[in-house]
Amino acid sequence: MAEPMTEHILSRRTSLLLFAVVVVMWGLNWLVTKTLVQSVSPLWATAIRSAIATVTLLVVLLARRQFIVPRRGDVPVILTVAILHMAAFSVLVAFGLQFVAVGRSIVLGYTTPLWVAPAAWLLLREPVTGPRLAGIALGLAGLAIMFNPLAFDWTDSNALIGNGLLLLAALSWAANIVYVRGHSWISTPFQLVFWQALLATGILSAFALAIDGVPHVVWTSTLASAFLYGGIGGTALAHWAMVTINRSLPAVVTSLGLLATPVFGVAASAILLGEPVSPSLILAMAMILGGIAIGTIPLRKGDARPCPTPPLPGAVRM
């Protein structure tokens, strides 16, 4: 019999600490991805990284004797995370990066709360409190400053396609967050993330083979290190942690906290790559961090408890 999922819901403090680790790993992962796509096509870079994550997760599960065959009730969440987040998000971002600069791509990829907030209210009945609304508004205003739509060339069809793909990637991720929050779990997120990564690897490899053909990779120590970090830290550990966080925090809080990732990514790019940081960018990052603080810090002691998790309409129970 599967263990009760309530035992695997983390405290708010632990969830936020784990969230900070994920933000750092994913923020650095954008820089690592930039290194990868200079040597390998975006689709193959994502597929190889996913394959490394799959092998890593299998080894860890076997070592901890937690390897399982998924129960029927957890098949929907395996499909959802693998298709919407690990595959669709990665593929859409890979194509979007062909037309859009990395900095703008990070910003557009993390417009997730724009889609999560109404979906969580409609499907999960999560309350949208005044502070949470204010935090979302402030965070999105910061993203708007980073995006700077007034400087956008609306006559450039490639730019329109690229930006549209990145927004669709954010929508895919948002749908994943909302479903994971409402899914009636049987096995633990850690037990299922291997199957999610395995399915995503198959999908991504099929796309890469069909579009780019057989990859020709010239391996170097830098490229190998980048793949190992992207596969182990940026994919395997981060995806497991993110699913666990989704279980422990409200969906809107999760999506709002993700806004810290582009801030960290931009800051890391400035420090490690020497990219310039304008005053408007500093203002935007301050607004995003302020929005995260307003939306995630509980006003009352009782607010620190995780919210109950009602199932989505049609969710499978066993």
C-alpha positions in Angstrom: 0.0 0.0 0.0 1.3 3.4 -0.9 2.4 5.8 1.9 0.0 8.7 2.7 0.9 11.7 0.8 0.3 14.0 3.8 3.6 12.7 5.3 5.4 14.3 2.4 4.0 17.8 2.6 6.8 20.1 3.9 6.5 22.9 6.4 6.3 26.4 4.9 9.8 27.2 6.1 11.3 24.1 4.7 9.4 24.6 1.4 10.7 28.1 1.0 14.3 27.1 1.8 14.1 24.3 -0.8 12.5 26.8 -3.2 15.5 29.1 -2.8 17.8 26.2 -3.8 15.6 25.6 -6.9 15.8 29.3 -7.9 19.6 29.2 -7.8 19.8 25.9 -9.7 17.4 27.1 -12.4 18.9 30.6 -12.6 22.3 29.1 -13.3 20.8 26.6 -15.7 20.0 29.4 -18.2 23.7 30.3 -18.3 24.6 26.6 -18.6 22.0 26.2 -21.4 23.6 29.1 -23.2 26.9 27.2 -23.2 25.2 24.0 -24.4 23.4 25.5 -27.4 26.7 26.9 -28.7 27.8 23.4 -29.3 24.6 21.3 -29.7 21.2 22.1 -31.2 18.7 23.3 -28.6 16.5 20.2 -29.0 19.4 17.8 -28.6 20.8 19.8 -25.7 17.5 19.4 -23.9 17.1 15.7 -24.8 20.6 14.8 -23.6 20.2 16.8 -20.4 16.9 15.0 -19.8 18.6 11.6 -20.4 21.3 12.3 -17.9 18.6 13.3 -15.4 16.7 10.1 -16.1 19.8 7.9 -15.4 20.6 9.9 -12.3 17.1 9.5 -10.9 17.1 5.7 -11.6 20.4 5.2 -9.8 19.3 7.2 -6.7 15.9 5.4 -6.6 17.6 2.0 -6.8 20.1 3.0 -4.1 17.4 4.1 -1.8 15.2 1.1 -2.6 12.3 3.4 -3.6 11.9 2.3 -7.2 8.3 1.6 -8.0 6.0 0.8 -10.9 3.5 3.6 -11.0 -0.1 3.0 -9.9 -2.9 3.9 -12.3 -4.0 6.8 -10.2 -0.6 8.5 -10.6 -0.4 8.1 -14.4 -2.1 11.5 -15.0 0.5 13.4 -13.0 3.3 11.6 -14.8 1.9 12.6 -18.2 1.2 16.1 -17.1 4.7 16.9 -15.7 6.5 15.0 -18.5 4.5 16.6 -21.3 3.7 20.1 -20.1 6.8 20.9 -18.1 9.7 18.7 -18.9 9.0 18.4 -22.7 6.6 21.1 -23.9 8.2 23.9 -21.9 11.7 22.9 -22.9 10.8 22.5 -26.6 9.0 25.8 -26.8 11.8 27.6 -25.1 14.3 25.9 -27.4 12.5 27.2 -30.4 11.8 30.6 -28.9 15.5 31.1 -28.2 16.2 30.9 -31.9 14.4 34.2 -32.4 14.6 35.9 -29.0 17.5 37.0 -26.8 18.3 35.0 -23.7 17.4 37.8 -21.3 14.0 38.5 -22.8 13.4 34.7 -23.0 14.0 34.3 -19.3 11.4 37.1 -18.5 8.8 35.7 -20.9 9.3 32.1 -19.7 8.5 33.2 -16.1 5.2 35.1 -16.8 3.6 31.9 -15.2 1.6 33.7 -12.5 -0.4 35.6 -15.2 -2.0 32.2 -16.0 -1.8 30.4 -12.6 -3.7 33.0 -10.6 -7.1 32.7 -12.3 -6.7 29.0 -12.9 -6.0 28.3 -9.2 -9.0 30.4 -8.2 -11.3 28.7 -10.7 -10.1 25.1 -10.4 -8.5 24.8 -7.0 -10.7 27.3 -5.1 -7.5 28.9 -3.7 -8.3 32.2 -2.1 -6.8 35.2 -3.9 -6.1 37.5 -0.9 -5.3 41.2 -1.1 -1.6 40.8 -0.3 -1.3 38.0 -2.8 -3.0 40.1 -5.5 -0.7 43.0 -4.7 2.4 40.8 -4.8 1.4 39.4 -8.2 0.7 42.9 -9.6 4.0 44.2 -8.3 5.9 41.2 -9.7 4.3 41.4 -13.1 4.9 45.1 -13.2 8.6 44.3 -12.6 8.5 41.8 -15.5 6.8 44.4 -17.7 9.7 46.8 -17.1 12.2 44.0 -17.9 10.2 43.1 -21.0 9.8 46.8 -22.2 7.1 46.3 -24.8 7.5 49.9 -26.0 10.9 48.9 -27.5 9.5 45.8 -29.2 9.4 45.7 -33.0 5.8 44.5 -33.6 6.5 44.3 -37.4 9.2 41.5 -37.0 7.4 38.2 -37.7 10.3 36.1 -36.3 10.2 38.1 -33.0 6.5 37.7 -32.8 6.7 33.9 -33.3 9.6 33.6 -30.8 7.8 35.7 -28.1 4.6 33.8 -28.7 6.3 30.4 -28.3 7.9 31.6 -25.0 4.5 32.8 -23.7 3.0 29.4 -24.7 5.8 27.8 -22.7 4.8 29.8 -19.7 1.2 28.7 -20.2 2.3 25.0 -20.3 4.2 25.4 -17.1 1.3 27.1 -15.4 -1.1 24.3 -16.4 1.4 21.8 -14.9 1.6 23.8 -11.6 -2.2 23.9 -11.2 -2.7 20.2 -12.0 0.2 19.0 -9.7 -1.4 21.0 -6.9 -4.8 19.4 -7.4 -3.7 15.8 -8.2 -4.7 13.1 -5.7 -1.3 11.5 -5.1 -0.6 7.8 -4.4 3.2 7.5 -4.7 5.6 10.2 -3.6 6.9 12.9 -6.1 10.4 11.4 -5.7 9.2 8.0 -6.8 7.4 9.4 -9.9 9.9 11.9 -11.2 12.0 9.2 -12.8 9.0 8.1 -14.9 8.3 11.7 -15.8 11.9 12.2 -16.9 11.9 9.0 -18.8 8.8 9.9 -20.8 10.1 13.4 -21.4 13.4 12.0 -22.6 11.6 9.8 -25.2 9.5 12.7 -26.4 12.4 15.2 -26.6 14.7 12.6 -28.3 12.0 11.9 -30.9 11.5 15.6 -31.7 15.3 16.2 -31.9 15.9 13.2 -34.2 13.0 14.2 -36.5 13.9 17.8 -36.7 17.7 17.9 -36.3 18.8 14.4 -37.2 21.5 12.4 -35.5 23.6 14.8 -33.3 27.3 15.3 -34.0 28.9 16.4 -30.7 32.5 17.4 -30.2 33.0 16.7 -26.5 35.1 18.9 -24.3 35.5 19.0 -20.5 33.4 22.3 -20.4 30.6 20.8 -22.5 30.5 17.6 -20.4 30.5 19.6 -17.1 27.6 21.8 -18.5 25.6 18.7 -19.4 26.2 17.1 -16.0 25.1 20.2 -14.2 22.1 20.7 -16.4 21.1 17.0 -16.1 21.7 16.4 -12.4 21.2 19.7 -10.8 19.1 21.7 -13.2 16.8 18.9 -14.2 16.8 15.8 -11.9 17.1 17.5 -8.5 15.3 20.7 -9.4 12.2 19.0 -11.0 11.8 16.6 -8.0 12.1 19.6 -5.6 9.7 21.7 -7.6 7.0 18.9 -7.6 7.5 18.6 -3.8 7.2 22.4 -3.4 4.0 22.4 -5.5 2.5 19.9 -3.1 3.4 22.0 -0.1 2.6 25.6 -1.1 -0.4 27.2 -2.8 -0.2 27.3 -6.6 -0.2 31.1 -6.7 2.6 31.3 -4.1 4.6 28.8 -6.1 4.3 30.7 -9.4 5.0 34.0 -7.7 8.2 32.6 -6.1 9.4 31.5 -9.5 9.7 35.1 -10.5 13.0 35.1 -8.5 14.6 32.9 -11.1 14.8 35.5 -13.9 16.1 38.0 -11.3 18.9 35.6 -10.2 19.6 34.6 -13.8 20.0 38.2 -14.9 22.2 38.9 -11.8 24.3 35.8 -12.5 24.7 36.8 -16.1 26.0 40.2 -15.0 28.5 38.8 -12.5 29.7 35.8 -14.5 29.4 37.0 -18.1 29.9 40.7 -17.6 26.5 41.7 -19.1 25.5 45.3 -18.4 22.8 46.0 -15.8 20.7 49.1 -16.4 18.9 51.2 -13.8 15.6 50.1 -15.2 16.7 46.5 -14.8 17.6 47.1 -11.1 14.2 48.7 -10.6 12.5 45.7 -12.2 14.4 43.2 -10.0 13.5 45.2 -6.9 9.8 45.2 -7.8 9.9 41.4 -8.4 11.6 40.7 -5.1 9.1 43.0 -3.4 6.2 41.2 -5.0 7.6 37.8 -3.9 7.9 39.1 -0.3 4.4 40.5 -0.2 2.8 37.4 -1.8 4.7 34.7 0.2 5.4 36.0 3.7 2.4 35.1 5.9 0.7 38.0 7.7 -0.6 35.8 10.6 0.9 32.8 12.3 -1.9 30.5 11.1 -1.1 31.4 7.5 2.1 29.3 7.6 0.1 26.1 7.3 -0.2 24.5 3.8 -3.6 25.0 2.2 -5.7 21.9 1.6 -5.4 20.4 -1.8 -8.8 19.7 -3.5 -8.7 17.5 -6.5 -9.1 18.9 -10.0 -12.4 18.1 -11.7 -11.9 14.6 -13.2 -8.8 13.8 -11.2 -8.3 10.0 -10.8 -8.5 8.5 -7.3 -7.5 5.0 -6.2 
